[in-house]
Amino acid sequence: MGASIEVADILRVAGPAFRASRAGHLSLAELKVMSAIETCRTAALGGHLRIAYNSCRNRHCPRCQGAAARDWLAEREGDLLPVGYFHVVFTLPAEIGTVAFGNKRAVYDLLFRASVETMTRIAADPKHLGARIGLTAVLHTWGSAMTHHPHVHMIVPGGGLSPDRTSWISSRHAFLLPVRVLGALFRRIFLEGLAALYRSGKLAFHGALAHLADPRAFARHLAPVRRKRWVVYAKPPFAGPEAVLAYLSRYTHRVAISSRRITDFDGKHVAFRVKDYRQHGAARHRTLTLEAGEFIRPFLLHVLPRGFHRIRHYGFLTGPNRKAGLDRIRSLLGGPTAPEPATAAPDTPEPPDICPPCPCCGGAMRVVATLLRWRQPRGPPPRPPPNRARSP
């Protein structure tokens, strides 16, 4: 395979034409994401004398999420418990997805609240687990081909605290909660919450969905999903805390598409690998080619509202007494308390970016200067042309 093609390369080449063709139809957040990714690790953001250009640190940038994931995982490593962990996925039907696209903040937040309430209520029911659980939830809004597909991934410890908080109740080895019961309750809680948002005027409908502003049209739009079975997917437990961390590193800071999936870009068309989960065998993996503008458009579908948290913690994994509560659970499980995270000496400055080894000798490099943003070193000015003799 040739040189790696990145999302930033496509945005730099095709972005200006894309913005011009959709002037007035792109939100400020989408324009900011495009600008951040286009300038990420370029002279526009400044750099260090190597020269190593600074990162944009935008959460939608495929380049910047690797380091962000490592930092986040280092902070959460102390939260792991010596129990099995389950992976549970709550997905919205396509009819709800169309409503969510124009109301991202309200509907995505409702997706979090409904899925978490479903898990905690069924887990607290004595007929099932009868315990107070904790979980980490991560919002994804895309399918493999960058289609709009909102769903929440949950990582859930296999058990919870008893109602009186004095003992740990373990789940069965390969079973956490019944998925059919979860799906039915999730459907009811979500649709009740969506109806409340509609009645309070917190949902907006534009363009092809403008007719849904009529209550009767909105009711007809939701009628099929009230009868449809909402599928909740649960995977078997992970094989130890290391596997949980490896999984989280792949899911917590993932964006709509990684640069590794892009296979070709000729300046006008982008080819990238997709996975069709409805197919099996070799047909599941294929290459999709889109015009550059049609590649950028679905990528921007997944820009989240400003300040919206897409990684959230619930139950005993949150709150001011979280660390003490986790140590208490470890003692109930007969394990040691979590070690204190190592901290750097207060007088040791943190470098803005970890320096790579010298490409010439392999030795350690150090930062000797930082270039100001938007101000780059320039070479000497070109020599003026020699004076020509004046004509008589």
C-alpha positions as CSV (number, residue, x, y, z in Angstrom):
1,M,0.0,0.0,0.0
2,G,1.3,3.5,-0.8
3,A,1.6,6.5,1.4
4,S,-1.1,6.9,4.0
5,I,-4.0,9.2,3.0
6,E,-5.7,11.1,5.8
7,V,-8.9,13.0,6.2
8,A,-6.9,16.2,6.5
9,D,-5.5,15.7,3.0
10,I,-9.0,15.4,1.6
11,L,-10.3,18.5,3.4
12,R,-7.3,20.6,2.3
13,V,-7.9,19.7,-1.4
14,A,-11.7,19.5,-1.6
15,G,-12.7,21.6,1.4
16,P,-12.7,25.1,-0.2
17,A,-14.9,23.9,-3.1
18,F,-17.2,22.1,-0.6
19,R,-17.6,25.2,1.6
20,A,-18.3,27.4,-1.5
21,S,-20.9,25.0,-2.8
22,R,-22.7,24.9,0.6
23,A,-22.3,28.5,1.7
24,G,-24.9,29.3,4.3
25,H,-25.8,25.7,4.9
26,L,-22.8,24.7,7.1
27,S,-23.0,25.4,10.8
28,L,-20.2,27.2,12.7
29,A,-19.3,24.0,14.5
30,E,-18.9,22.1,11.2
31,L,-16.7,24.9,9.7
32,K,-14.6,25.0,12.9
33,V,-14.0,21.2,12.7
34,M,-13.0,21.5,9.0
35,S,-10.6,24.3,9.7
36,A,-9.1,22.5,12.8
37,I,-8.4,19.3,10.9
38,E,-7.1,21.1,7.8
39,T,-4.5,23.1,9.9
40,C,-3.7,20.2,12.3
41,R,0.1,19.7,12.5
42,T,0.8,22.4,9.9
43,A,2.6,25.6,10.0
44,A,-0.6,27.4,10.7
45,L,-0.7,26.1,14.3
46,G,3.0,26.8,15.1
47,G,5.5,24.2,16.2
48,H,8.8,23.3,17.7
49,L,12.2,23.5,16.0
50,R,12.4,20.1,14.4
51,I,10.0,21.3,13.0
52,A,7.1,19.4,14.6
53,Y,3.8,21.1,14.1
54,N,1.3,21.3,16.9
55,S,-1.9,19.3,17.1
56,C,-5.3,20.9,16.8
57,R,-6.6,18.7,19.7
58,N,-10.2,18.8,18.2
59,R,-12.1,15.8,19.4
60,H,-13.3,15.0,15.9
61,C,-9.8,14.9,14.4
62,P,-8.6,11.4,13.6
63,R,-4.9,12.3,14.2
64,C,-5.4,13.7,17.7
65,Q,-7.6,11.0,19.3
66,G,-4.8,8.4,19.8
67,A,-3.0,10.5,22.4
68,A,-6.3,11.6,23.9
69,A,-7.4,7.9,24.3
70,R,-4.1,7.0,26.0
71,D,-4.4,9.9,28.5
72,W,-8.0,9.0,29.2
73,L,-7.2,5.3,29.7
74,A,-4.4,6.1,32.1
75,E,-6.9,8.1,34.2
76,R,-9.5,5.3,34.2
77,E,-7.2,2.4,34.8
78,G,-7.7,2.7,38.6
79,D,-11.5,2.2,38.1
80,L,-11.2,-1.4,36.9
81,L,-12.5,-4.1,39.2
82,P,-11.4,-7.7,39.4
83,V,-14.7,-8.9,37.8
84,G,-15.9,-9.8,34.3
85,Y,-17.1,-6.9,32.2
86,F,-19.9,-6.9,29.6
87,H,-20.4,-4.9,26.5
88,V,-24.0,-3.7,25.9
89,V,-25.2,-1.7,22.9
90,F,-28.4,0.4,22.7
91,T,-29.4,1.5,19.1
92,L,-32.0,3.9,17.9
93,P,-34.3,2.8,15.0
94,A,-33.8,4.6,11.7
95,E,-37.1,6.6,12.1
96,I,-35.7,8.1,15.3
97,G,-32.4,8.7,13.7
98,T,-34.0,11.2,11.2
99,V,-35.4,13.2,14.1
100,A,-32.1,13.0,16.0
101,F,-30.1,14.5,13.2
102,G,-31.9,17.9,13.4
103,N,-32.0,17.8,17.2
104,K,-28.7,16.3,18.2
105,R,-28.3,17.7,21.7
106,A,-31.8,16.9,22.9
107,V,-32.1,13.4,21.3
108,Y,-28.5,12.3,22.0
109,D,-28.9,13.3,25.6
110,L,-32.2,11.4,25.8
111,L,-30.5,8.4,24.3
112,F,-28.0,8.4,27.2
113,R,-30.7,8.9,29.8
114,A,-33.1,6.3,28.5
115,S,-30.4,3.6,28.0
116,V,-28.9,4.2,31.4
117,E,-32.2,4.3,33.2
118,T,-33.1,1.0,31.5
119,M,-29.9,-0.7,32.6
120,T,-30.1,0.6,36.2
121,R,-33.8,-0.2,36.7
122,I,-33.6,-3.8,35.3
123,A,-30.4,-4.4,37.3
124,A,-32.0,-3.1,40.5
125,D,-35.0,-5.4,40.0
126,P,-34.7,-8.4,42.5
127,K,-36.1,-10.7,39.7
128,H,-32.9,-10.1,37.7
129,L,-29.8,-8.8,39.5
130,G,-31.1,-6.8,42.4
131,A,-28.0,-4.6,42.6
132,R,-26.8,-1.0,42.0
133,I,-24.5,-1.2,39.0
134,G,-21.9,1.2,37.5
135,L,-21.2,1.7,33.9
136,T,-19.3,3.7,31.3
137,A,-21.3,4.8,28.2
138,V,-19.9,6.1,24.9
139,L,-21.9,7.7,22.2
140,H,-21.3,6.7,18.5
141,T,-23.3,8.3,15.8
142,W,-22.0,6.6,12.7
143,G,-22.1,3.3,10.8
144,S,-19.2,1.9,8.8
145,A,-20.0,4.0,5.7
146,M,-20.4,7.2,7.9
147,T,-24.2,6.9,7.7
148,H,-26.1,8.5,10.6
149,H,-26.6,5.6,13.1
150,P,-26.8,6.8,16.7
151,H,-26.1,4.2,19.3
152,V,-24.5,3.9,22.8
153,H,-21.8,1.4,23.8
154,M,-21.7,0.5,27.5
155,I,-19.0,-1.3,29.5
156,V,-20.6,-2.8,32.6
157,P,-19.0,-4.7,35.4
158,G,-20.5,-8.1,36.0
159,G,-22.4,-7.3,39.2
160,G,-23.2,-4.5,41.6
161,L,-23.7,-3.5,45.2
162,S,-26.5,-4.8,47.3
163,P,-29.3,-2.3,48.2
164,D,-27.7,-1.8,51.7
165,R,-24.2,-1.4,50.1
166,T,-22.7,-4.1,52.3
167,S,-22.1,-6.8,49.8
168,W,-21.2,-7.4,46.2
169,I,-23.8,-9.3,44.0
170,S,-22.2,-11.1,41.1
171,S,-23.9,-11.7,37.8
172,R,-23.8,-15.1,36.1
173,H,-20.6,-15.9,34.3
174,A,-21.8,-15.3,30.7
175,F,-25.1,-13.5,31.4
176,L,-25.8,-10.0,32.8
177,L,-29.4,-9.0,32.0
178,P,-32.2,-10.3,29.6
179,V,-31.9,-8.3,26.4
180,R,-35.5,-8.6,25.4
181,V,-36.6,-7.1,28.7
182,L,-34.0,-4.3,28.2
183,G,-35.2,-3.6,24.7
184,A,-38.9,-3.3,25.7
185,L,-38.2,-1.0,28.6
186,F,-35.7,1.1,26.5
187,R,-38.4,1.6,23.8
188,R,-41.0,2.8,26.4
189,I,-38.7,5.1,28.3
190,F,-37.2,6.7,25.1
191,L,-40.6,7.2,23.4
192,E,-42.0,8.8,26.6
193,G,-39.0,11.1,26.8
194,L,-39.3,12.0,23.1
195,A,-43.0,12.8,23.4
196,A,-42.1,15.1,26.4
197,L,-39.5,16.9,24.3
198,Y,-42.1,17.4,21.5
199,R,-44.8,18.7,23.8
200,S,-42.3,21.2,25.4
201,G,-41.3,22.6,22.0
202,K,-37.6,21.4,22.3
203,L,-37.6,19.6,18.9
204,A,-37.2,21.5,15.7
205,F,-38.1,20.3,12.2
206,H,-36.7,21.7,9.0
207,G,-36.5,20.8,5.3
208,A,-37.8,17.4,4.5
209,L,-39.0,16.9,8.1
210,A,-40.9,20.2,8.4
211,H,-44.2,18.3,8.2
212,L,-43.4,16.6,11.5
213,A,-44.2,19.9,13.3
214,D,-47.8,18.8,12.9
215,P,-48.6,16.5,15.9
216,R,-50.6,14.1,13.8
217,A,-47.8,13.7,11.3
218,F,-45.3,13.2,14.2
219,A,-47.5,10.5,15.7
220,R,-47.8,8.7,12.3
221,H,-44.0,8.9,11.9
222,L,-43.5,7.2,15.3
223,A,-46.3,4.6,14.8
224,P,-44.0,1.9,13.2
225,V,-41.3,2.1,16.0
226,R,-43.9,1.7,18.7
227,R,-44.7,-1.8,17.3
228,K,-41.1,-2.6,16.3
229,R,-38.8,-4.7,18.6
230,W,-35.9,-2.5,19.7
231,V,-32.8,-4.6,19.7
232,V,-30.3,-4.4,22.6
233,Y,-27.1,-6.2,21.9
234,A,-25.0,-7.8,24.6
235,K,-21.6,-9.4,24.1
236,P,-20.0,-12.1,26.3
237,P,-17.8,-10.8,29.1
238,F,-14.2,-9.7,28.5
239,A,-11.2,-11.9,29.4
240,G,-9.8,-9.8,32.2
241,P,-9.1,-6.1,32.9
242,E,-6.4,-5.9,30.1
243,A,-9.0,-6.8,27.5
244,V,-11.3,-4.1,28.9
245,L,-8.6,-1.5,28.5
246,A,-7.8,-2.7,25.0
247,Y,-11.5,-2.4,24.0
248,L,-11.9,1.0,25.5
249,S,-8.9,2.3,23.7
250,R,-10.6,1.4,20.4
251,Y,-14.0,2.8,21.2
252,T,-13.8,5.8,23.6
253,H,-12.1,8.3,21.3
254,R,-13.1,6.8,17.9
255,V,-14.3,9.2,15.2
256,A,-16.5,8.7,12.1
257,I,-13.6,7.4,10.0
258,S,-9.9,6.8,10.7
259,S,-7.3,7.6,8.1
260,R,-6.2,3.9,8.1
261,R,-9.5,3.1,6.3
262,I,-8.8,5.5,3.4
263,T,-7.1,3.6,0.5
264,D,-7.0,6.2,-2.3
265,F,-7.6,9.8,-3.1
266,D,-6.9,11.3,-6.6
267,G,-8.0,14.8,-5.8
268,K,-11.6,14.3,-6.8
269,H,-12.6,10.9,-5.4
270,V,-12.0,9.1,-2.1
271,A,-11.9,5.3,-1.7
272,F,-12.2,3.8,1.8
273,R,-12.9,0.4,3.3
274,V,-16.3,-0.3,4.8
275,K,-17.9,-3.2,6.6
276,D,-21.4,-4.4,5.8
277,Y,-22.7,-6.2,8.8
278,R,-25.7,-7.7,6.9
279,Q,-23.2,-9.7,4.7
280,H,-21.1,-12.7,5.6
281,G,-17.7,-13.9,4.5
282,A,-15.7,-12.0,2.0
283,A,-18.7,-9.9,1.0
284,R,-18.7,-8.2,4.4
285,H,-15.6,-6.1,3.6
286,R,-15.6,-3.9,0.5
287,T,-14.3,-0.6,-0.8
288,L,-16.6,2.4,-1.2
289,T,-15.7,5.3,-3.6
290,L,-17.2,8.7,-3.2
291,E,-16.7,12.1,-4.7
292,A,-14.7,14.3,-2.3
293,G,-17.6,16.5,-1.4
294,E,-19.8,13.5,-0.8
295,F,-17.1,12.2,1.5
296,I,-16.8,15.4,3.5
297,R,-20.6,15.8,3.9
298,P,-21.2,12.5,5.8
299,F,-18.1,13.1,7.8
300,L,-19.5,16.4,9.1
301,L,-22.8,14.7,10.0
302,H,-21.1,13.5,13.1
303,V,-19.9,16.8,14.5
304,L,-21.3,16.9,18.1
305,P,-22.8,20.0,19.7
306,R,-20.4,22.2,21.5
307,G,-19.8,21.1,25.1
308,F,-21.7,17.8,24.6
309,H,-20.1,14.9,26.6
310,R,-20.0,11.7,24.6
311,I,-18.3,9.6,27.3
312,R,-20.2,9.4,30.6
313,H,-20.0,7.4,33.8
314,Y,-22.9,6.3,36.0
315,G,-23.7,4.5,39.2
316,F,-20.8,3.7,41.5
317,L,-18.4,4.9,38.8
318,T,-19.3,8.6,39.4
319,G,-19.7,11.0,42.2
320,P,-17.4,12.8,44.7
321,N,-16.8,9.5,46.6
322,R,-16.1,7.4,43.6
323,K,-12.6,6.4,44.6
324,A,-13.5,5.5,48.1
325,G,-16.5,3.5,46.8
326,L,-14.4,1.5,44.4
327,D,-11.9,0.7,47.2
328,R,-14.8,-0.5,49.3
329,I,-16.0,-2.8,46.4
330,R,-12.4,-4.2,46.0
331,S,-12.4,-5.0,49.7
332,L,-15.7,-6.8,49.4
333,L,-14.3,-8.7,46.5
334,G,-11.2,-9.6,48.5
335,G,-8.8,-7.7,46.3
336,P,-6.2,-4.9,47.0
337,T,-7.1,-1.2,46.7
338,A,-6.0,0.7,43.6
339,P,-2.5,2.1,43.7
340,E,-2.0,5.9,43.7
341,P,-1.3,7.2,40.2
342,A,2.3,8.4,39.7
343,T,2.6,12.1,39.5
344,A,5.5,14.1,38.0
345,A,7.7,16.3,40.2
346,P,6.2,19.8,40.5
347,D,9.4,21.4,39.2
348,T,9.5,19.3,36.0
349,P,7.9,21.1,33.1
350,E,5.7,19.1,30.8
351,P,6.8,19.3,27.1
352,P,4.1,20.4,24.8
353,D,4.5,17.1,22.8
354,I,6.6,14.0,23.4
355,C,9.8,14.4,21.3
356,P,10.4,11.5,18.9
357,P,14.0,10.1,18.6
358,C,16.4,11.9,16.2
359,P,15.8,10.5,12.7
360,C,19.6,10.7,12.1
361,C,21.3,9.2,15.1
362,G,18.3,7.8,17.1
363,G,19.3,9.8,20.2
364,A,16.8,11.7,22.4
365,M,15.8,15.1,21.2
366,R,14.6,18.0,23.4
367,V,12.6,21.1,22.8
368,V,14.9,24.1,22.4
369,A,12.3,26.6,21.1
370,T,8.6,27.0,20.5
371,L,7.3,28.9,17.5
372,L,4.5,31.3,18.0
373,R,1.2,30.4,16.4
374,W,0.8,32.0,12.9
375,R,4.4,33.1,12.9
376,Q,6.9,30.9,11.2
377,P,10.6,31.2,10.6
378,R,11.5,32.5,7.1
379,G,14.6,32.3,5.1
380,P,16.5,35.3,4.0
381,P,14.8,37.5,1.4
382,P,15.7,36.8,-2.2
383,R,18.6,38.7,-3.6
384,P,17.5,41.7,-5.7
385,P,18.1,41.4,-9.4
386,P,21.3,43.2,-10.6
387,N,20.8,46.8,-11.7
388,R,20.5,47.1,-15.4
389,A,22.3,49.8,-17.2
390,R,20.1,52.7,-18.2
391,S,19.5,53.1,-21.8
392,P,20.8,56.3,-23.3
